[in-house]
Amino acid sequence: MTLWQARLSQGPARELLDFSQSLSFDQKLARFDVLASKAHLIGLVKGSIITPQEGELVSSALDKADEELQQGTFRFQDTDEDIHTAIERRVTELAGPAGAKIHTARSRNDQVVTALRLYTRHELLEVAALIIELQEALAQKAVDSQDHYMPGYTHLQRAQPVLVAHYFLAHAWALARDIDRIIDSVSRTDVSTLGAGALAGTSLNIDPQFVADQLGFSRVFSNSLDAVSDRDFVIEALFIIATLGVHLSRIGEELVLWSSQEFGFVSLADAYSTGSSMMPHKKNPDVAELVRGKAGRFIGNLTGFMATCKGLPLAYNRDLQEDKEPVFDSIEQVKLALRALTPTIASMTLNYEALQLGADSPFLAATDLAEWLVSKGMPFRQAHEVVARCVSEALSTGSDLKQVVEANEELGPEAARLVTPGVAIERRSSPGAGGPEAVRVQATSFANRLEEDCGRLNRLASRFSKILGGF
């Protein structure tokens, strides 16, 4: 029998139960629901709504239900609409009449969103820890590359030389913004909604702040209508993962290109490559391709759920049941992606000879030639035109650019030395630039940032794990 069946003259149709159930996917919330129920129970005892003896009996029943769920011995029934009602039903079986009091001063509306907030808070920090591991792999590649350089690209066309370390740190810095977004989002997710009831609170003697403290929430809801209908934190989590997915997709795209014979910049380890079922010679970068492909899934989960939320009237509507599958899916898939991509990068081998060869083209020093003219007092637009004419002449006549520059009356032999291989990279000296000295400063800055982020995440994880029993 469902929790609400007494109101209706006949039981729910099978089709209704099949369509409305969420038990098939919301079991991920089981332990979080047990923890929230125990905190709610402590609040009921504090408010003298149930006796301490009843509280102990129900608490033991919750522990038993949790144990069964963890061990896979929990027996579900057809009338268990979701994990929350399943746990309450089992607790009532174990504790008798006292168990039937667990839902006092509580609705599934505030119960479910509290468990989902606990889950999201916990999982986002796990995602952040995996991002840190990827950043560490990228930073190590930057260290390993020493002063090797490569062509930097715009429009996928060779543009200017940069250190290989500069490239790896560029991805690491982008991921640092994802860490920022996670920490910022966790602060808004960290709100207890227990006590909001179905939509209007309760007449019983409860203390929402006390219950929030039991669960390690930093604050409690201010408006019960908003509390049960708010899914901004889910949208934020989906947005963060979609943005992270875009960053990972960019890395994946470059690994696909770089590992091709056309580029030949990297060789992926066999353990993180696949073969072809038909072509014996193939070695495919499937991890990189799947990472690239998952981004579309993450974006779809975000836009799909935002469309669900659009135009919903206050307060709770059953549409909001659609919050769980996209956030469960995005979190699970991005964790898988991070766990696969990190060792793929850590184990790959770079072909520094090919990278340097691509960067040694004299045309990649064209900007340096223009800047040399600027240093002599020529306006940049005029300098740009002078160098562009030299480049055009070299390309159209098949001449060596260095010889063309040497013969140019406004450039000459002194400027021609700038197109010598290895010279242009040394001139990338402005703060944040891709040359050796600037990158050394940047690498130190990133190491400090990484240490700071690890500290921020560890402090949050420590605070929550103490409350949540060391998840």
C-alpha positions as CSV (number, residue, x, y, z in Angstrom):
1,M,0.0,0.0,0.0
2,T,1.3,3.4,-0.9
3,L,1.7,6.2,1.7
4,W,-1.2,8.2,0.1
5,Q,-3.6,5.4,-1.0
6,A,-6.1,6.0,1.9
7,R,-7.3,9.2,0.2
8,L,-8.5,7.4,-2.9
9,S,-11.3,5.0,-3.5
10,Q,-9.2,2.4,-5.3
11,G,-5.6,1.4,-5.6
12,P,-3.3,2.9,-8.2
13,A,-3.3,1.4,-11.7
14,R,-0.3,-0.6,-12.7
15,E,0.4,1.8,-15.5
16,L,0.5,4.7,-13.0
17,L,2.9,2.9,-10.8
18,D,5.1,2.0,-13.7
19,F,5.2,5.5,-15.1
20,S,5.6,7.3,-11.8
21,Q,8.1,5.1,-10.0
22,S,11.7,6.3,-9.5
23,L,13.0,3.3,-7.5
24,S,14.8,2.0,-10.5
25,F,17.2,4.9,-10.4
26,D,17.0,6.8,-7.1
27,Q,18.6,4.1,-5.0
28,K,21.8,6.2,-5.3
29,L,20.1,8.4,-2.6
30,A,19.7,5.5,-0.1
31,R,22.4,6.3,2.4
32,F,21.8,10.0,2.2
33,D,18.1,9.4,2.9
34,V,19.0,7.3,5.9
35,L,21.3,10.0,7.2
36,A,18.7,12.8,6.7
37,S,16.0,10.6,8.3
38,K,18.2,10.0,11.4
39,A,18.8,13.8,11.7
40,H,15.1,14.4,11.3
41,L,14.5,11.7,14.0
42,I,16.8,13.5,16.4
43,G,14.9,16.7,15.8
44,L,11.6,14.9,16.5
45,V,13.0,13.7,19.9
46,K,14.3,17.2,20.7
47,G,10.9,18.7,20.0
48,S,9.2,16.0,22.3
49,I,7.2,14.9,19.3
50,I,8.3,11.3,19.8
51,T,9.9,9.8,23.0
52,P,13.6,9.0,23.3
53,Q,12.8,5.3,23.5
54,E,10.9,5.6,20.2
55,G,13.8,7.5,18.7
56,E,16.3,4.7,19.7
57,L,14.0,2.1,18.2
58,V,13.6,3.9,14.9
59,S,17.3,4.8,14.7
60,S,18.2,1.1,15.1
61,A,15.6,0.2,12.4
62,L,17.2,2.8,10.1
63,D,20.6,1.3,10.7
64,K,19.3,-2.1,9.9
65,A,17.7,-0.9,6.7
66,D,20.9,0.8,5.7
67,E,22.9,-2.4,6.4
68,E,20.5,-4.4,4.2
69,L,20.8,-1.8,1.4
70,Q,24.5,-1.9,1.5
71,Q,24.7,-5.7,1.6
72,G,22.1,-6.1,-1.2
73,T,19.7,-8.0,1.0
74,F,17.0,-5.3,1.2
75,R,13.8,-6.7,-0.3
76,F,11.8,-4.2,-2.3
77,Q,8.0,-4.4,-2.8
78,D,5.8,-3.4,-5.8
79,T,4.3,-0.5,-3.8
80,D,7.8,1.0,-3.1
81,E,7.5,4.1,-5.3
82,D,11.0,5.3,-4.5
83,I,13.9,4.7,-2.2
84,H,12.4,7.0,0.4
85,T,9.1,5.2,0.8
86,A,11.0,1.8,0.6
87,I,13.1,2.8,3.6
88,E,10.2,4.1,5.6
89,R,8.2,1.0,4.9
90,R,11.1,-1.2,6.0
91,V,11.7,0.9,9.1
92,T,8.0,0.6,10.1
93,E,8.2,-3.2,9.6
94,L,11.2,-3.3,12.0
95,A,10.1,-0.7,14.6
96,G,6.3,-1.1,14.5
97,P,4.1,1.8,15.4
98,A,7.2,3.9,16.3
99,G,8.5,3.5,12.8
100,A,5.2,5.0,11.4
101,K,6.2,8.2,13.2
102,I,9.3,8.8,11.2
103,H,7.4,10.9,8.6
104,T,5.9,13.2,11.2
105,A,6.5,16.9,10.3
106,R,8.1,15.8,7.0
107,S,6.9,15.5,3.4
108,R,8.6,13.7,0.6
109,N,8.9,17.1,-0.9
110,D,11.5,18.3,1.7
111,Q,12.8,14.8,2.3
112,V,13.8,14.1,-1.2
113,V,15.4,17.4,-2.0
114,T,17.5,17.2,1.2
115,A,18.8,13.8,0.2
116,L,19.5,15.1,-3.3
117,R,21.4,18.1,-1.8
118,L,23.5,15.8,0.3
119,Y,24.2,13.6,-2.7
120,T,25.1,16.5,-5.0
121,R,27.3,18.1,-2.4
122,H,29.2,14.9,-1.8
123,E,29.6,13.9,-5.5
124,L,30.7,17.3,-6.7
125,L,33.6,17.1,-4.3
126,E,34.5,13.7,-5.7
127,V,34.5,15.2,-9.2
128,A,36.7,18.0,-8.0
129,A,39.2,15.5,-6.5
130,L,39.4,13.7,-9.9
131,I,39.9,17.1,-11.6
132,I,42.9,17.7,-9.3
133,E,44.4,14.3,-10.4
134,L,44.0,15.3,-14.0
135,Q,45.6,18.7,-13.3
136,E,48.5,16.9,-11.6
137,A,49.0,14.8,-14.7
138,L,49.0,17.8,-16.9
139,A,51.4,19.7,-14.6
140,Q,53.8,16.7,-14.6
141,K,53.8,16.6,-18.4
142,A,54.7,20.3,-18.3
143,V,57.6,19.6,-16.0
144,D,58.8,16.6,-18.1
145,S,58.8,18.7,-21.3
146,Q,61.4,21.1,-19.9
147,D,62.2,23.7,-22.5
148,H,60.9,21.8,-25.5
149,Y,58.7,23.9,-27.7
150,M,55.9,23.4,-30.3
151,P,53.7,25.3,-32.7
152,G,50.8,27.1,-31.1
153,Y,47.7,27.2,-33.2
154,T,44.8,29.5,-34.0
155,H,42.1,28.4,-36.5
156,L,44.1,25.1,-36.4
157,Q,46.8,26.9,-38.4
158,R,50.3,27.2,-37.0
159,A,50.6,30.6,-35.4
160,Q,53.5,31.1,-33.0
161,P,55.9,28.9,-31.1
162,V,55.2,28.2,-27.4
163,L,56.7,25.9,-24.8
164,V,55.1,22.4,-24.6
165,A,54.7,23.2,-20.9
166,H,52.7,26.3,-21.8
167,Y,50.2,24.1,-23.7
168,F,49.7,21.6,-20.8
169,L,49.4,24.4,-18.3
170,A,46.7,26.1,-20.5
171,H,44.5,23.0,-20.0
172,A,45.3,22.9,-16.3
173,W,44.3,26.5,-15.8
174,A,41.0,25.9,-17.5
175,L,40.3,23.1,-15.1
176,A,41.1,25.4,-12.2
177,R,38.0,27.4,-13.1
178,D,36.0,24.2,-12.9
179,I,37.3,23.7,-9.4
180,D,36.2,27.3,-8.6
181,R,32.7,26.7,-9.9
182,I,32.4,23.4,-7.9
183,I,33.4,25.1,-4.7
184,D,31.1,28.0,-5.4
185,S,28.2,25.7,-6.2
186,V,28.7,23.6,-3.2
187,S,28.2,26.7,-1.0
188,R,24.7,27.2,-2.6
189,T,23.9,23.5,-2.5
190,D,24.8,23.4,1.2
191,V,21.3,24.3,2.4
192,S,19.0,22.1,4.5
193,T,15.3,21.9,3.4
194,L,14.1,19.6,6.1
195,G,11.2,21.4,7.9
196,A,9.7,22.9,4.8
197,G,7.2,20.1,4.7
198,A,5.1,19.8,1.6
199,L,5.2,23.5,1.0
200,A,4.1,25.4,4.1
201,G,6.1,24.0,7.1
202,T,4.2,22.4,10.0
203,S,2.4,23.3,13.2
204,L,4.5,20.8,15.2
205,N,7.5,21.8,17.4
206,I,10.5,21.3,15.1
207,D,13.8,23.2,14.8
208,P,15.0,23.1,11.2
209,Q,18.3,24.8,12.1
210,F,19.1,22.1,14.7
211,V,18.4,19.4,12.1
212,A,20.6,21.2,9.5
213,D,23.4,21.3,12.0
214,Q,23.2,17.5,12.4
215,L,23.8,17.1,8.7
216,G,26.6,19.6,8.4
217,F,24.6,22.1,6.4
218,S,25.9,25.6,6.7
219,R,22.4,27.1,6.7
220,V,18.7,26.3,6.5
221,F,16.0,27.4,4.0
222,S,14.3,30.8,4.4
223,N,11.1,30.1,2.5
224,S,9.3,26.8,2.5
225,L,7.7,27.3,-0.9
226,D,11.1,28.0,-2.5
227,A,12.8,25.2,-0.5
228,V,10.8,22.4,-2.0
229,S,10.7,23.7,-5.5
230,D,14.3,24.9,-5.8
231,R,16.4,22.9,-8.2
232,D,18.9,25.6,-9.0
233,F,21.6,23.5,-7.4
234,V,20.9,20.6,-9.8
235,I,21.0,23.0,-12.8
236,E,24.3,24.4,-11.5
237,A,25.8,20.9,-11.1
238,L,24.7,20.0,-14.6
239,F,26.1,23.3,-15.9
240,I,29.4,22.7,-14.2
241,I,29.7,19.2,-15.6
242,A,28.7,20.4,-19.1
243,T,31.4,23.1,-18.9
244,L,33.9,20.6,-17.6
245,G,32.9,18.3,-20.4
246,V,33.6,21.0,-22.9
247,H,37.1,21.4,-21.4
248,L,37.7,17.7,-21.5
249,S,36.4,17.5,-25.0
250,R,38.9,20.0,-26.2
251,I,41.7,17.9,-24.7
252,G,40.2,14.8,-26.3
253,E,40.0,16.5,-29.7
254,E,43.7,17.5,-29.6
255,L,44.7,14.0,-28.5
256,V,42.8,12.6,-31.5
257,L,44.6,15.1,-33.8
258,W,48.0,14.8,-32.2
259,S,48.1,11.0,-32.2
260,S,47.2,10.8,-35.9
261,Q,50.0,10.1,-38.4
262,E,49.4,13.5,-40.0
263,F,50.5,15.2,-36.8
264,G,52.5,12.5,-35.1
265,F,53.0,14.7,-31.9
266,V,52.1,12.0,-29.4
267,S,51.9,8.2,-29.1
268,L,49.2,6.9,-26.7
269,A,50.0,3.9,-24.5
270,D,48.5,0.6,-25.8
271,A,46.6,0.2,-22.5
272,Y,44.6,3.3,-23.4
273,S,44.1,2.6,-27.1
274,T,42.0,0.2,-29.0
275,G,42.4,-1.8,-32.2
276,S,40.1,-2.4,-35.2
277,S,37.9,-5.5,-35.6
278,M,38.7,-5.5,-39.3
279,M,42.0,-3.6,-39.9
280,P,44.9,-5.2,-38.2
281,H,47.2,-2.1,-38.3
282,K,44.9,0.3,-36.5
283,K,45.5,1.9,-33.1
284,N,42.6,4.1,-32.1
285,P,42.4,6.9,-29.5
286,D,39.0,5.7,-28.2
287,V,39.4,7.3,-24.7
288,A,39.9,10.7,-26.3
289,E,37.0,10.2,-28.7
290,L,34.6,9.1,-25.9
291,V,35.7,12.0,-23.8
292,R,34.9,14.3,-26.7
293,G,31.6,12.6,-27.3
294,K,30.4,12.7,-23.7
295,A,30.3,16.5,-23.8
296,G,27.2,16.4,-26.0
297,R,25.5,14.1,-23.4
298,F,26.4,16.5,-20.6
299,I,25.0,19.5,-22.5
300,G,21.9,17.5,-23.3
301,N,21.3,16.7,-19.6
302,L,21.6,20.4,-18.7
303,T,19.4,21.8,-21.4
304,G,16.8,19.0,-21.0
305,F,16.4,19.6,-17.3
306,M,16.3,23.4,-17.7
307,A,13.5,22.9,-20.2
308,T,11.7,20.7,-17.6
309,C,11.9,23.5,-15.0
310,K,10.8,26.3,-17.3
311,G,7.4,27.6,-16.3
312,L,6.7,25.3,-13.3
313,P,4.4,27.0,-10.8
314,L,5.2,27.1,-7.1
315,A,5.7,24.9,-5.3
316,Y,6.5,21.2,-5.9
317,N,5.4,19.5,-9.1
318,R,6.0,15.9,-10.0
319,D,8.0,17.1,-13.0
320,L,10.8,17.7,-10.6
321,Q,11.3,13.9,-10.3
322,E,13.1,14.4,-13.6
323,D,16.0,16.0,-11.7
324,K,17.7,12.8,-10.7
325,E,18.5,10.8,-13.8
326,P,20.3,13.7,-15.6
327,V,22.4,14.6,-12.5
328,F,23.1,11.0,-11.7
329,D,24.1,10.3,-15.3
330,S,26.3,13.4,-15.7
331,I,28.1,12.9,-12.4
332,E,28.7,9.2,-13.1
333,Q,29.9,9.7,-16.7
334,V,32.2,12.6,-16.0
335,K,33.8,10.6,-13.2
336,L,34.4,7.8,-15.7
337,A,35.8,10.2,-18.2
338,L,38.2,11.8,-15.7
339,R,39.4,8.4,-14.5
340,A,40.1,7.3,-18.0
341,L,41.6,10.5,-19.4
342,T,44.1,11.1,-16.5
343,P,46.1,8.0,-17.0
344,T,45.8,8.3,-20.8
345,I,47.7,11.7,-20.5
346,A,50.1,10.5,-17.9
347,S,51.2,7.5,-20.0
348,M,51.4,9.0,-23.4
349,T,54.7,9.7,-25.1
350,L,55.5,13.0,-26.8
351,N,57.4,13.3,-30.0
352,Y,59.4,16.4,-29.2
353,E,61.3,16.2,-32.5
354,A,58.0,16.5,-34.5
355,L,56.7,19.2,-32.2
356,Q,59.9,21.3,-32.6
357,L,60.0,20.8,-36.3
358,G,56.5,22.2,-36.6
359,A,57.5,25.2,-34.6
360,D,60.7,25.9,-36.5
361,S,59.1,27.2,-39.6
362,P,60.4,30.7,-40.2
363,F,56.9,32.0,-40.9
364,L,56.0,31.5,-37.2
365,A,58.5,34.3,-36.5
366,A,56.5,36.8,-38.6
367,T,55.0,38.5,-35.6
368,D,58.5,38.9,-34.1
369,L,59.6,40.7,-37.3
370,A,56.7,43.1,-37.0
371,E,57.5,43.7,-33.3
372,W,61.2,44.3,-34.2
373,L,60.1,47.1,-36.5
374,V,57.8,48.5,-33.8
375,S,60.8,48.6,-31.5
376,K,62.6,50.7,-34.1
377,G,59.7,53.2,-34.0
378,M,57.5,52.0,-36.9
379,P,53.7,52.0,-36.3
380,F,52.5,48.4,-35.9
381,R,50.1,48.5,-38.8
382,Q,52.9,49.6,-41.1
383,A,55.2,47.0,-39.7
384,H,52.5,44.3,-40.2
385,E,52.2,45.3,-43.9
386,V,56.0,45.2,-44.4
387,V,56.3,41.7,-43.0
388,A,53.2,40.5,-44.8
389,R,54.7,41.5,-48.1
390,C,57.9,39.5,-47.3
391,V,55.8,36.5,-46.4
392,S,53.8,36.8,-49.6
393,E,57.0,37.1,-51.7
394,A,58.6,34.1,-50.1
395,L,55.5,31.9,-50.6
396,S,54.8,33.1,-54.2
397,T,58.4,32.7,-55.3
398,G,59.4,29.7,-53.3
399,S,62.2,31.8,-51.7
400,D,63.6,31.3,-48.2
401,L,61.9,33.8,-45.9
402,K,65.2,34.6,-44.2
403,Q,66.8,35.6,-47.5
404,V,63.8,37.8,-48.3
405,V,64.0,39.5,-44.9
406,E,67.7,40.1,-45.3
407,A,67.2,41.8,-48.7
408,N,64.4,44.0,-47.4
409,E,65.6,47.5,-46.8
410,E,63.4,48.1,-43.8
411,L,64.4,44.8,-42.2
412,G,67.8,43.5,-43.2
413,P,70.3,41.1,-41.7
414,E,69.7,42.0,-38.0
415,A,66.0,41.3,-38.3
416,A,66.7,38.1,-40.3
417,R,68.3,36.5,-37.3
418,L,64.8,36.4,-35.7
419,V,63.6,33.7,-38.0
420,T,66.4,31.3,-36.9
421,P,64.9,28.2,-35.3
422,G,64.6,28.6,-31.5
423,V,64.9,32.4,-31.4
424,A,61.2,33.3,-31.5
425,I,60.4,31.1,-28.5
426,E,62.9,33.0,-26.4
427,R,61.2,36.3,-27.2
428,R,57.9,35.2,-25.7
429,S,58.6,37.1,-22.5
430,S,55.6,39.0,-21.4
431,P,53.7,37.9,-18.2
432,G,51.7,34.7,-18.9
433,A,53.4,34.2,-22.3
434,G,54.7,31.0,-23.8
435,G,58.5,31.5,-23.5
436,P,60.8,29.9,-21.0
437,E,61.1,32.6,-18.4
438,A,57.4,33.4,-18.4
439,V,56.4,29.7,-18.2
440,R,58.7,29.2,-15.3
441,V,56.9,31.9,-13.4
442,Q,53.6,30.5,-14.5
443,A,54.5,27.0,-13.4
444,T,55.3,28.2,-9.9
445,S,52.0,30.1,-9.8
446,F,50.0,27.1,-10.9
447,A,51.7,24.8,-8.4
448,N,50.7,27.3,-5.7
449,R,47.2,27.4,-7.0
450,L,47.0,23.6,-7.1
451,E,48.1,23.4,-3.5
452,E,45.6,26.0,-2.5
453,D,42.7,24.2,-4.3
454,C,43.7,20.9,-2.7
455,G,43.5,22.6,0.7
456,R,40.1,24.1,0.0
457,L,38.7,20.8,-1.2
458,N,40.2,18.8,1.7
459,R,38.7,21.2,4.3
460,L,35.3,20.9,2.7
461,A,35.5,17.1,2.4
462,S,36.7,16.7,6.0
463,R,33.9,18.8,7.3
464,F,31.2,16.9,5.4
465,S,32.8,13.4,6.0
466,K,32.7,13.9,9.8
467,I,29.0,14.6,9.6
468,L,28.1,12.0,7.1
469,G,30.0,9.1,8.7
470,G,33.1,9.2,6.4
471,F,31.5,8.6,3.0
